[in-house]
Amino acid sequence: MERYSRQLLVSGIGAEGQKRLKNSRVLLVGCGGLGTNIANILVRAGVGFIRIIDKDFVELSNLQRQSLYNEKDVRDNLPKAVAACKGFADINSSVETEAVVEELHSGNMDKFIGDIDLIMDGTDNFATRFLINRISVANGLPWIYGGVVATNGVVMNFINRKGPCLECIYSRTLAERELPSTKTAGILGTLTSTVGAIQANEAIKYLTGNTDSLLEGMLYIDLWDNNFEIVKVSKKAGCDCCGQ
């Protein structure tokens, strides 16, 4: 356990928490700015199994913020999921990773969640997030949401089944609207690192059984102006997703 000796000293983890991490199975949807940071942290923390789903290939513009990739991955035209997993054996050979080069959709989602304890959102669009939310509500499967654009980010966990779901907060019409994106508004590399790390931190707390320490509400971050604010969110009466 020398690898995790410093982590074992953290109150709330210890040997039992580390064992829980080893026995945990995580699905990471999207391996870009958020996903690379989430995956890197969870692999180093000793999460036993991580399945990474991403249909995209590594591009030069990714390297500014997507920490697992390099210029050779661009030259080799590697899929992001494959490029992310290829180095993990050298980082932590005790962690099993699986690369899935596909687009996640309603027709294939079920086959990826049956053996999973937690879903991590590393996506960049609301259509996929609403899909994750629906499948999570239907199966009682927890997930952790994160979003970034320019210098602003949000994090929220959807773990308490009595609490709100994503559709209690956002209208599904967001999936059809033109929203600011990294291509139009830019993205600060330090923001993806910050938000991804907070998402991974929530995952570690949940997987080690420290649910009392989980974030309550939505954390809003303006990294440029150094603003961190937690916004309380309530369950929506008659929600089309979780209110049935």
MIZAMAR-264437 format. One record per residue: residue number from 0; residue in one letter; y, z, x of N, C-alpha, C in turn. Coordinates in nm, 3 decimals. Atoms other than C-alpha are relative to their C-alpha. Example, Ala and Ser with C-alpha at 12.3 -4.5 7.8 and 13.67 -1.06 7.14 Angstrom:
BEGIN
MARBA  pos  code       nv       nw       nu      cav      caw      cau       cv       cw       cu
MARBA    0     a   -0.119    0.000    0.089   -0.450    0.780    1.230    0.120    0.000    0.090
MARBA    1     s   -0.119   -0.006   -0.082   -0.106    0.714    1.367    0.109    0.073   -0.077
//
This chain:
BEGIN
MARBA  pos  code       nv       nw       nu      cav      caw      cau       cv       cw       cu
MARBA    0     m   -0.122    0.000    0.083    0.000    0.000    0.000    0.127    0.000    0.086
MARBA    1     e   -0.118   -0.001   -0.088    0.228   -0.025    0.304    0.105   -0.100   -0.046
MARBA    2     r   -0.093    0.102    0.047    0.381   -0.343    0.160    0.099    0.058   -0.101
MARBA    3     y   -0.082   -0.053    0.110    0.515   -0.144   -0.139    0.046    0.143    0.027
MARBA    4     s   -0.026   -0.141   -0.031    0.581    0.184    0.044    0.137    0.046   -0.047
MARBA    5     r   -0.134   -0.039    0.045    0.954    0.185   -0.034    0.012   -0.004   -0.151
MARBA    6     q   -0.003    0.011    0.146    0.902    0.076   -0.394   -0.073    0.116   -0.065
MARBA    7     l    0.078   -0.112    0.054    0.642    0.348   -0.450    0.080    0.129   -0.005
MARBA    8     l   -0.082   -0.121   -0.004    0.905    0.609   -0.365    0.101    0.007   -0.116
MARBA    9     v   -0.098    0.003    0.109    1.124    0.501   -0.657   -0.053    0.080   -0.118
MARBA   10     s    0.038   -0.081    0.115    1.118    0.752   -0.940   -0.031   -0.092   -0.119
MARBA   11     g    0.040    0.083    0.113    0.932    0.598   -1.232   -0.100   -0.107    0.037
MARBA   12     i    0.100    0.101   -0.041    0.713    0.367   -1.026   -0.121    0.072    0.059
MARBA   13     g    0.114   -0.070   -0.059    0.482    0.547   -0.783   -0.126   -0.084   -0.001
MARBA   14     a    0.128    0.070   -0.009    0.116    0.455   -0.745   -0.042   -0.056   -0.136
MARBA   15     e    0.040    0.045    0.134    0.059    0.431   -1.122    0.082   -0.121   -0.042
MARBA   16     g   -0.084    0.113    0.035    0.356    0.200   -1.173   -0.037   -0.124    0.078
MARBA   17     q    0.040    0.113   -0.082    0.245   -0.020   -0.885   -0.131   -0.061   -0.051
MARBA   18     k    0.125    0.049    0.059   -0.100   -0.045   -1.040    0.028   -0.080   -0.127
MARBA   19     r   -0.038    0.073    0.122    0.059   -0.151   -1.368    0.054   -0.138    0.034
MARBA   20     l   -0.055    0.129   -0.042    0.253   -0.425   -1.189   -0.113   -0.095    0.042
MARBA   21     k    0.112    0.081   -0.049   -0.064   -0.550   -1.021   -0.082   -0.057   -0.116
MARBA   22     n    0.080    0.043    0.113   -0.237   -0.574   -1.358    0.079   -0.080   -0.104
MARBA   23     s   -0.087    0.068    0.096    0.055   -0.748   -1.530   -0.005   -0.152    0.018
MARBA   24     r    0.000    0.146    0.001    0.074   -1.115   -1.625    0.128   -0.049   -0.068
MARBA   25     v   -0.133    0.042    0.045    0.408   -1.291   -1.667    0.005   -0.151   -0.013
MARBA   26     l   -0.031    0.142    0.016    0.511   -1.631   -1.800    0.148   -0.020    0.027
MARBA   27     l   -0.139    0.034   -0.032    0.830   -1.769   -1.643    0.027   -0.141   -0.049
MARBA   28     v   -0.035    0.130    0.055    0.983   -2.054   -1.841    0.129   -0.047    0.065
MARBA   29     g   -0.115    0.051   -0.074    1.216   -2.252   -1.616    0.008    0.064    0.137
MARBA   30     c   -0.006   -0.053   -0.137    1.246   -2.220   -1.240    0.117   -0.063    0.075
MARBA   31     g   -0.123    0.046   -0.062    1.605   -2.310   -1.162    0.075    0.116    0.062
MARBA   32     g   -0.082   -0.105   -0.058    1.891   -2.080   -1.071   -0.047    0.139   -0.035
MARBA   33     l    0.052   -0.131    0.041    1.761   -1.787   -1.273   -0.146    0.016    0.039
MARBA   34     g    0.143   -0.011   -0.020    1.391   -1.860   -1.244   -0.042    0.024    0.144
MARBA   35     t    0.038   -0.019   -0.141    1.378   -1.883   -0.865    0.026    0.143    0.044
MARBA   36     n   -0.030   -0.139   -0.035    1.543   -1.543   -0.832   -0.095    0.096   -0.069
MARBA   37     i    0.095   -0.085    0.071    1.323   -1.387   -1.098   -0.137   -0.004    0.067
MARBA   38     a    0.133    0.016   -0.060    1.004   -1.528   -0.944   -0.007    0.065    0.137
MARBA   39     n   -0.002   -0.056   -0.135    1.099   -1.427   -0.590   -0.011    0.152   -0.004
MARBA   40     i    0.002   -0.147    0.010    1.163   -1.066   -0.693   -0.134    0.051   -0.053
MARBA   41     l    0.124   -0.049    0.060    0.853   -1.030   -0.911   -0.121   -0.021    0.092
MARBA   42     v    0.108    0.021   -0.097    0.623   -1.180   -0.647    0.006    0.106    0.108
MARBA   43     r   -0.014   -0.101   -0.106    0.760   -0.946   -0.382   -0.028    0.140   -0.054
MARBA   44     a    0.026   -0.131    0.061    0.731   -0.653   -0.626   -0.148    0.024   -0.026
MARBA   45     g    0.144   -0.017    0.017    0.359   -0.719   -0.669   -0.052   -0.023   -0.140
MARBA   46     v    0.054    0.036    0.131    0.327   -0.853   -1.024   -0.123   -0.087    0.022
MARBA   47     g    0.129    0.060   -0.033   -0.035   -0.967   -1.036   -0.013   -0.149   -0.024
MARBA   48     f    0.015    0.141    0.035   -0.002   -1.307   -1.203    0.130   -0.052   -0.059
MARBA   49     i   -0.121    0.063    0.053    0.293   -1.537   -1.269   -0.028   -0.148   -0.023
MARBA   50     r    0.012    0.142    0.037    0.267   -1.869   -1.453    0.141   -0.058   -0.013
MARBA   51     i   -0.134    0.060   -0.002    0.569   -2.094   -1.390   -0.006   -0.137   -0.065
MARBA   52     i   -0.007    0.127    0.071    0.650   -2.376   -1.631    0.137   -0.063    0.023
MARBA   53     d   -0.125    0.075   -0.018    0.914   -2.635   -1.536   -0.035   -0.147    0.020
MARBA   54     k    0.031    0.143   -0.009    0.913   -3.013   -1.580    0.085   -0.072    0.104
MARBA   55     d   -0.095    0.067   -0.088    1.196   -3.086   -1.334   -0.045   -0.003    0.145
MARBA   56     f    0.027    0.015   -0.142    1.190   -3.193   -0.969    0.121    0.051    0.079
MARBA   57     v   -0.106   -0.058   -0.082    1.393   -3.040   -0.685    0.100   -0.108    0.040
MARBA   58     e   -0.109    0.089   -0.038    1.731   -3.207   -0.628    0.093    0.070    0.098
MARBA   59     l   -0.088   -0.056   -0.103    1.987   -3.160   -0.353    0.101    0.098   -0.059
MARBA   60     s   -0.101   -0.087    0.062    2.240   -3.005   -0.594   -0.057    0.135   -0.041
MARBA   61     n    0.063   -0.128    0.035    1.985   -2.729   -0.672    0.012    0.103    0.112
MARBA   62     l    0.016   -0.088   -0.115    1.990   -2.584   -0.321    0.112    0.103    0.014
MARBA   63     q   -0.112   -0.094   -0.008    2.327   -2.411   -0.363   -0.032    0.135   -0.063
MARBA   64     r    0.025   -0.124    0.075    2.173   -2.150   -0.595   -0.147    0.027   -0.027
MARBA   65     q    0.141   -0.016    0.034    1.797   -2.205   -0.638   -0.076    0.034    0.126
MARBA   66     s    0.028   -0.059   -0.130    1.671   -1.982   -0.363   -0.136   -0.031    0.058
MARBA   67     l    0.135    0.025   -0.052    1.307   -2.091   -0.329   -0.017   -0.139    0.062
MARBA   68     y    0.016    0.139   -0.040    1.376   -2.455   -0.242    0.075   -0.032    0.128
MARBA   69     n   -0.066    0.044   -0.122    1.478   -2.644    0.072    0.011   -0.152    0.002
MARBA   70     e   -0.024    0.144   -0.007    1.573   -2.994    0.186   -0.130   -0.080    0.006
MARBA   71     k    0.128    0.070   -0.005    1.212   -3.089    0.256   -0.058   -0.017   -0.140
MARBA   72     d    0.046    0.012    0.138    1.126   -3.018   -0.108    0.070   -0.116   -0.070
MARBA   73     v   -0.075    0.113    0.058    1.400   -3.266   -0.204   -0.056   -0.132    0.052
MARBA   74     r    0.052    0.124   -0.060    1.273   -3.530    0.040   -0.139   -0.034   -0.053
MARBA   75     d    0.137    0.021    0.050    0.915   -3.483   -0.084   -0.006   -0.019   -0.151
MARBA   76     n   -0.008    0.017    0.145    1.032   -3.506   -0.447   -0.099    0.091   -0.072
MARBA   77     l    0.095   -0.095    0.057    0.838   -3.193   -0.538    0.045    0.051   -0.136
MARBA   78     p   -0.032   -0.071    0.125    0.823   -3.053   -0.891    0.042    0.143    0.033
MARBA   79     k   -0.049   -0.134   -0.029    1.008   -2.723   -0.905   -0.111    0.105   -0.006
MARBA   80     a    0.106   -0.100    0.014    0.704   -2.527   -1.026   -0.093   -0.003    0.122
MARBA   81     v    0.088    0.014   -0.117    0.493   -2.663   -0.738    0.069    0.052    0.125
MARBA   82     a   -0.075   -0.044   -0.117    0.764   -2.606   -0.477    0.015    0.152    0.003
MARBA   83     a   -0.016   -0.145    0.007    0.816   -2.250   -0.598   -0.130    0.071    0.039
MARBA   84     c    0.128   -0.069   -0.022    0.446   -2.161   -0.586   -0.053   -0.020    0.141
MARBA   85     k    0.066    0.031   -0.128    0.363   -2.322   -0.251    0.031    0.103    0.107
MARBA   86     g   -0.035   -0.098   -0.102    0.545   -2.056   -0.049   -0.041    0.142   -0.031
MARBA   87     f    0.029   -0.137    0.040    0.427   -1.753   -0.242   -0.119    0.061    0.073
MARBA   88     a    0.116   -0.052   -0.073    0.098   -1.725   -0.054    0.043    0.063    0.132
MARBA   89     d   -0.051   -0.057   -0.125    0.300   -1.657    0.262    0.087    0.123   -0.025
MARBA   90     i   -0.084   -0.115    0.033    0.524   -1.407    0.081   -0.086    0.118   -0.045
MARBA   91     n    0.087   -0.106    0.051    0.256   -1.211   -0.105   -0.131   -0.062   -0.047
MARBA   92     s    0.127    0.067    0.030   -0.101   -1.341   -0.095   -0.081    0.071   -0.108
MARBA   93     s    0.075   -0.074    0.103   -0.218   -1.075   -0.343    0.044   -0.039   -0.141
MARBA   94     v   -0.050    0.043    0.130   -0.016   -1.234   -0.625   -0.053   -0.140   -0.031
MARBA   95     e    0.048    0.131    0.045   -0.171   -1.521   -0.820    0.112   -0.072   -0.076
MARBA   96     t   -0.101    0.079    0.070    0.069   -1.796   -0.926   -0.061   -0.129   -0.050
MARBA   97     e    0.048    0.125    0.059    0.015   -2.101   -1.143    0.121   -0.088   -0.032
MARBA   98     a   -0.108    0.095    0.024    0.242   -2.407   -1.148   -0.039   -0.093   -0.114
MARBA   99     v    0.022    0.090    0.113    0.269   -2.600   -1.475    0.118   -0.096   -0.007
MARBA  100     v   -0.107    0.101    0.000    0.468   -2.925   -1.453   -0.001   -0.069   -0.136
MARBA  101     e   -0.007    0.050    0.137    0.532   -2.977   -1.822    0.129    0.047   -0.065
MARBA  102     e   -0.109   -0.049    0.084    0.805   -2.949   -2.079   -0.060    0.089   -0.107
MARBA  103     l    0.051   -0.092    0.101    0.749   -2.650   -2.303    0.044   -0.046   -0.138
MARBA  104     h   -0.034    0.039    0.136    0.734   -2.739   -2.672   -0.096    0.071   -0.096
MARBA  105     s    0.078   -0.075    0.099    0.585   -2.609   -2.995   -0.148   -0.038    0.003
MARBA  106     g    0.138    0.045   -0.002    0.268   -2.811   -2.941   -0.083    0.057    0.113
MARBA  107     n    0.080   -0.052   -0.112    0.170   -2.656   -2.608    0.027    0.148    0.031
MARBA  108     m   -0.039   -0.138   -0.030    0.329   -2.309   -2.619   -0.117    0.097   -0.012
MARBA  109     d    0.108   -0.096    0.027    0.023   -2.134   -2.761   -0.098    0.012    0.116
MARBA  110     k    0.101   -0.006   -0.106   -0.203   -2.226   -2.470    0.049    0.072    0.126
MARBA  111     f   -0.053   -0.066   -0.118    0.031   -2.062   -2.219    0.026    0.149   -0.020
MARBA  112     i   -0.040   -0.139    0.025    0.084   -1.723   -2.386   -0.116    0.095   -0.029
MARBA  113     g    0.112   -0.085    0.044   -0.264   -1.595   -2.476   -0.036    0.111    0.096
MARBA  114     d    0.038   -0.101   -0.100   -0.314   -1.403   -2.151    0.122    0.063    0.067
MARBA  115     i   -0.128   -0.041   -0.060    0.050   -1.302   -2.093    0.050    0.130   -0.063
MARBA  116     d   -0.057   -0.126    0.047    0.220   -0.961   -2.118    0.150   -0.010   -0.028
MARBA  117     l   -0.146    0.005    0.008    0.583   -1.071   -2.088    0.046   -0.142    0.032
MARBA  118     i   -0.061    0.131   -0.028    0.790   -1.392   -2.103    0.138    0.021    0.060
MARBA  119     m   -0.131   -0.003   -0.064    1.087   -1.440   -1.871    0.071   -0.133   -0.025
MARBA  120     d   -0.081    0.118    0.030    1.363   -1.682   -1.969    0.076   -0.044    0.124
MARBA  121     g   -0.075    0.061   -0.110    1.473   -1.899   -1.679    0.054   -0.135   -0.039
MARBA  122     t   -0.039    0.131    0.052    1.584   -2.185   -1.900    0.152   -0.018    0.002
MARBA  123     d   -0.144    0.028    0.005    1.922   -2.350   -1.945    0.041   -0.060   -0.134
MARBA  124     n   -0.034    0.059    0.130    1.915   -2.449   -2.313   -0.051    0.088   -0.113
MARBA  125     f    0.035   -0.086    0.113    1.900   -2.281   -2.652   -0.120   -0.051   -0.079
MARBA  126     a    0.117    0.051    0.073    1.635   -2.512   -2.798   -0.126    0.068    0.050
MARBA  127     t    0.118   -0.066   -0.057    1.376   -2.367   -2.558    0.003    0.150   -0.026
MARBA  128     r   -0.009   -0.145    0.026    1.507   -2.013   -2.604   -0.038    0.034   -0.143
MARBA  129     f    0.038   -0.025    0.138    1.473   -2.037   -2.981   -0.150   -0.015   -0.018
MARBA  130     l    0.145    0.015    0.003    1.117   -2.161   -2.930   -0.068    0.124    0.055
MARBA  131     i    0.056   -0.124   -0.059    1.040   -1.864   -2.702    0.015    0.115   -0.099
MARBA  132     n   -0.027   -0.108    0.094    1.199   -1.631   -2.957   -0.097   -0.004   -0.118
MARBA  133     r    0.087    0.013    0.116    0.995   -1.765   -3.249   -0.145    0.035    0.034
MARBA  134     i    0.138   -0.027   -0.038    0.664   -1.755   -3.065   -0.018    0.147    0.037
MARBA  135     s    0.007   -0.141   -0.036    0.743   -1.405   -2.937   -0.004    0.088   -0.123
MARBA  136     v   -0.001   -0.077    0.124    0.823   -1.271   -3.282   -0.134   -0.015   -0.071
MARBA  137     a    0.126    0.026    0.071    0.511   -1.434   -3.429   -0.117    0.072    0.065
MARBA  138     n    0.114   -0.059   -0.073    0.286   -1.285   -3.159    0.027    0.141    0.050
MARBA  139     g   -0.032   -0.133   -0.050    0.461   -0.954   -3.091    0.007    0.005    0.151
MARBA  140     l   -0.002    0.011   -0.146    0.519   -1.068   -2.734    0.143    0.018    0.050
MARBA  141     p   -0.136   -0.026   -0.048    0.823   -0.928   -2.548    0.050   -0.109    0.095
MARBA  142     w   -0.058    0.095   -0.094    1.064   -1.150   -2.358    0.139    0.048    0.042
MARBA  143     i   -0.130   -0.041   -0.055    1.380   -1.114   -2.148    0.086   -0.123    0.019
MARBA  144     y   -0.092    0.113    0.004    1.670   -1.349   -2.204    0.109    0.012    0.107
MARBA  145     g   -0.113    0.004   -0.093    1.925   -1.454   -1.945    0.069   -0.134   -0.013
MARBA  146     g   -0.076    0.125    0.006    2.202   -1.712   -1.948    0.116    0.005    0.097
MARBA  147     v   -0.110    0.008   -0.096    2.461   -1.830   -1.697    0.076   -0.131   -0.015
MARBA  148     v   -0.082    0.119   -0.014    2.749   -2.074   -1.677    0.129    0.041    0.071
MARBA  149     a   -0.121   -0.027   -0.079    3.041   -2.088   -1.433   -0.010    0.137    0.067
MARBA  150     t    0.006   -0.135   -0.058    3.103   -1.718   -1.354   -0.041    0.104   -0.102
MARBA  151     n    0.036   -0.090    0.108    2.977   -1.568   -1.681   -0.151    0.000   -0.025
MARBA  152     g    0.143   -0.010    0.027    2.629   -1.441   -1.759   -0.031    0.106   -0.103
MARBA  153     v    0.046   -0.099    0.097    2.431   -1.246   -2.017   -0.146    0.032    0.027
MARBA  154     v    0.140   -0.044   -0.009    2.106   -1.048   -2.013   -0.030    0.085   -0.122
MARBA  155     m    0.045   -0.087    0.109    1.915   -0.899   -2.304   -0.151   -0.004   -0.006
MARBA  156     n    0.145   -0.002    0.019    1.558   -0.786   -2.349   -0.033    0.005   -0.149
MARBA  157     f    0.050   -0.002    0.137    1.372   -0.851   -2.673   -0.141    0.061    0.005
MARBA  158     i    0.124   -0.073   -0.020    1.105   -0.585   -2.641   -0.032    0.090   -0.119
MARBA  159     n    0.017   -0.086    0.116    1.158   -0.351   -2.936   -0.016   -0.085   -0.126
MARBA  160     r    0.024    0.084    0.117    0.999   -0.519   -3.237    0.082    0.042   -0.122
MARBA  161     k   -0.085   -0.045    0.110    1.218   -0.310   -3.468    0.145   -0.040    0.022
MARBA  162     g   -0.136    0.040   -0.032    1.529   -0.442   -3.297    0.026   -0.145   -0.037
MARBA  163     p   -0.036    0.138    0.033    1.708   -0.776   -3.332   -0.078   -0.101    0.082
MARBA  164     c    0.053    0.112   -0.076    1.569   -1.112   -3.224    0.116   -0.092    0.035
MARBA  165     l   -0.107    0.089   -0.044    1.766   -1.399   -3.074    0.074   -0.062   -0.118
MARBA  166     e   -0.063    0.064    0.116    1.831   -1.552   -3.417    0.082    0.098   -0.083
MARBA  167     c   -0.091   -0.097    0.060    1.992   -1.228   -3.531    0.139   -0.012    0.062
MARBA  168     i   -0.124    0.005   -0.077    2.260   -1.302   -3.272    0.063   -0.138   -0.002
MARBA  169     y   -0.050    0.137   -0.013    2.290   -1.679   -3.239   -0.055   -0.088   -0.111
MARBA  170     s    0.044    0.098    0.098    2.274   -1.955   -3.500   -0.085   -0.107    0.067
MARBA  171     r    0.084    0.105   -0.056    2.002   -2.213   -3.446    0.075   -0.131    0.020
MARBA  172     t   -0.080    0.122   -0.021    2.275   -2.478   -3.464    0.045   -0.014    0.146
MARBA  173     l   -0.035    0.008   -0.142    2.349   -2.389   -3.100   -0.090   -0.097    0.075
MARBA  174     a    0.094    0.091   -0.065    2.042   -2.593   -3.008    0.042   -0.145   -0.013
MARBA  175     e   -0.042    0.138    0.025    2.215   -2.903   -3.142    0.142   -0.027    0.048
MARBA  176     r   -0.142    0.016   -0.039    2.567   -2.845   -3.008    0.015   -0.027    0.148
MARBA  177     e   -0.036    0.022   -0.140    2.727   -2.962   -2.686    0.069    0.126    0.051
MARBA  178     l   -0.054   -0.125   -0.053    2.781   -2.637   -2.497    0.036   -0.018    0.147
MARBA  179     p   -0.028    0.005   -0.144    2.934   -2.577   -2.153   -0.128    0.020    0.079
MARBA  180     s    0.120   -0.010   -0.083    2.671   -2.622   -1.885    0.040    0.000    0.147
MARBA  181     t   -0.029    0.001   -0.144    2.642   -2.605   -1.508    0.052   -0.137    0.043
MARBA  182     k   -0.046    0.135   -0.035    2.702   -2.983   -1.502    0.145   -0.023   -0.040
MARBA  183     t   -0.137    0.020    0.046    3.032   -2.951   -1.688    0.095    0.112    0.042
MARBA  184     a   -0.085   -0.116   -0.033    3.160   -2.601   -1.603   -0.030    0.058    0.138
MARBA  185     g    0.035   -0.051   -0.132    2.987   -2.540   -1.269   -0.080    0.129   -0.009
MARBA  186     i    0.076   -0.125   -0.005    2.793   -2.235   -1.157    0.018    0.065    0.136
MARBA  187     l   -0.014   -0.078   -0.122    2.846   -1.964   -0.900   -0.139    0.047    0.044
MARBA  188     g    0.133   -0.038   -0.047    2.537   -1.906   -0.686   -0.025    0.150   -0.006
MARBA  189     t    0.017   -0.145    0.007    2.600   -1.533   -0.676   -0.028    0.046   -0.143
MARBA  190     l    0.024   -0.038    0.140    2.590   -1.527   -1.057   -0.148   -0.015   -0.035
MARBA  191     t    0.142    0.017    0.030    2.237   -1.670   -1.081   -0.082    0.108    0.071
MARBA  192     s    0.071   -0.108   -0.071    2.126   -1.417   -0.819    0.015    0.131   -0.073
MARBA  193     t   -0.027   -0.127    0.068    2.289   -1.130   -1.010   -0.076    0.009   -0.132
MARBA  194     v    0.065   -0.002    0.131    2.161   -1.222   -1.356   -0.151   -0.005    0.014
MARBA  195     g    0.144    0.005   -0.022    1.815   -1.316   -1.229   -0.055    0.133    0.046
MARBA  196     a    0.044   -0.131   -0.050    1.791   -0.984   -1.045   -0.003    0.104   -0.112
MARBA  197     i   -0.002   -0.096    0.112    1.889   -0.788   -1.357   -0.115   -0.029   -0.096
MARBA  198     q    0.116    0.034    0.084    1.631   -0.978   -1.563   -0.130    0.052    0.062
MARBA  199     a    0.120   -0.047   -0.069    1.365   -0.903   -1.302   -0.009    0.152   -0.002
MARBA  200     n   -0.003   -0.146    0.004    1.473   -0.539   -1.296   -0.046    0.052   -0.137
MARBA  201     e    0.046   -0.037    0.134    1.425   -0.517   -1.673   -0.152   -0.021   -0.012
MARBA  202     a    0.143    0.028    0.004    1.081   -0.674   -1.630   -0.079    0.109    0.072
MARBA  203     i    0.069   -0.103   -0.077    0.980   -0.422   -1.364   -0.002    0.132   -0.078
MARBA  204     k   -0.003   -0.122    0.080    1.094   -0.133   -1.584   -0.101   -0.006   -0.115
MARBA  205     y    0.092    0.013    0.113    0.900   -0.265   -1.881   -0.146    0.003    0.046
MARBA  206     l    0.139    0.012   -0.044    0.583   -0.350   -1.688   -0.053    0.129    0.061
MARBA  207     t    0.044   -0.128   -0.055    0.574   -0.008   -1.520    0.003    0.112   -0.104
MARBA  208     g    0.003   -0.098    0.108    0.608    0.168   -1.856    0.126    0.081   -0.016
MARBA  209     n   -0.126   -0.075    0.009    0.968    0.283   -1.812    0.091   -0.057   -0.109
MARBA  210     t   -0.074    0.062    0.110    1.081    0.163   -2.153    0.125    0.077   -0.039
MARBA  211     d   -0.119   -0.080    0.032    1.328    0.450   -2.196    0.122   -0.041    0.084
MARBA  212     s   -0.108    0.039   -0.089    1.533    0.301   -1.912    0.048   -0.143   -0.023
MARBA  213     l   -0.036    0.139    0.025    1.559   -0.049   -2.058    0.142   -0.013   -0.055
MARBA  214     l   -0.132    0.033    0.051    1.894   -0.206   -2.134   -0.001   -0.001   -0.152
MARBA  215     e   -0.014    0.001    0.145    2.005   -0.144   -2.492    0.123   -0.082   -0.037
MARBA  216     g   -0.109    0.090    0.033    2.214   -0.430   -2.627    0.003   -0.117    0.097
MARBA  217     m   -0.017    0.117   -0.085    2.341   -0.742   -2.453    0.100    0.031    0.110
MARBA  218     l   -0.088   -0.019   -0.114    2.487   -0.712   -2.105    0.077   -0.128    0.024
MARBA  219     y   -0.088    0.114   -0.028    2.784   -0.946   -2.059    0.063    0.021    0.136
MARBA  220     i   -0.051   -0.008   -0.136    2.896   -1.022   -1.703    0.104   -0.108    0.024
MARBA  221     d   -0.098    0.094   -0.055    3.214   -1.185   -1.578    0.010    0.034    0.148
MARBA  222     l    0.014   -0.037   -0.140    3.137   -1.186   -1.209    0.128   -0.026    0.080
MARBA  223     w   -0.124    0.032   -0.071    3.468   -1.338   -1.104    0.102    0.112   -0.013
MARBA  224     d   -0.097   -0.108    0.025    3.677   -1.063   -1.264   -0.066    0.138    0.004
MARBA  225     n    0.072   -0.127   -0.017    3.413   -0.794   -1.202   -0.009    0.081   -0.128
MARBA  226     n    0.017   -0.069    0.128    3.360   -0.712   -1.568   -0.147    0.003   -0.041
MARBA  227     f    0.136   -0.019    0.050    3.027   -0.571   -1.688    0.012    0.080   -0.129
MARBA  228     e   -0.014   -0.066    0.130    3.006   -0.481   -2.058   -0.129   -0.012   -0.079
MARBA  229     i    0.117    0.003    0.087    2.718   -0.386   -2.285    0.047   -0.006   -0.145
MARBA  230     v   -0.036    0.021    0.140    2.758   -0.515   -2.640   -0.118    0.041   -0.087
MARBA  231     k    0.106   -0.045    0.091    2.557   -0.337   -2.908   -0.031   -0.110   -0.102
MARBA  232     v    0.043    0.106    0.092    2.356   -0.575   -3.127   -0.094    0.060   -0.104
MARBA  233     s    0.083   -0.052    0.109    2.200   -0.499   -3.465   -0.089   -0.108   -0.058
MARBA  234     k    0.090    0.092    0.070    1.912   -0.656   -3.652    0.072   -0.059   -0.120
MARBA  235     k   -0.066    0.069    0.109    2.035   -0.912   -3.903   -0.087    0.006   -0.126
MARBA  236     a    0.074   -0.007    0.127    1.931   -0.848   -4.261   -0.032   -0.141   -0.046
MARBA  237     g    0.041    0.131    0.049    1.732   -1.143   -4.390   -0.006   -0.107    0.106
MARBA  238     c    0.012    0.097   -0.108    1.701   -1.308   -4.051   -0.116   -0.097   -0.029
MARBA  239     d    0.102    0.100    0.030    1.508   -1.634   -4.091   -0.122    0.011    0.092
MARBA  240     c    0.111   -0.011   -0.096    1.293   -1.546   -3.788   -0.071    0.134   -0.009
MARBA  241     c    0.067   -0.130   -0.006    1.226   -1.172   -3.768    0.010    0.080   -0.128
MARBA  242     g   -0.019   -0.077    0.123    1.328   -1.067   -4.118   -0.105   -0.025   -0.105
MARBA  243     q    0.102    0.035    0.101    1.024   -1.213   -4.292   -0.107    0.107   -0.006
//
